[in-house]
Amino acid sequence: MDITMIYQIAGIGILIAILNIFLAQAGRQEQAQMLSLAGVVIVLLWLIQLIGQLFRDVETVFRWW
């Protein structure tokens, strides 16, 4: 894993937070909540992929023994 994935997750968080503030100020609280939920789901999917890659890497390391 390189640092770009951390920057992508931070960027998504900042973007979602800014859009959430704009939607809340416009009185669209339900859309703001759904946007936050969508952001969390996207980040969780990325993390699941990273954890899967970690398990594959650990498996290949111990397969050599």
Residue pairs with C-beta under 8 A, 6 or more apart in sequence:
1 50
1 53
5 46
5 50
8 46
9 43
9 46
12 39
12 42
12 43
13 39
13 43
15 39
16 35
16 36
16 38
16 39
19 32
19 35
20 32
20 35
20 36
23 29
23 31
23 32
23 35
24 32
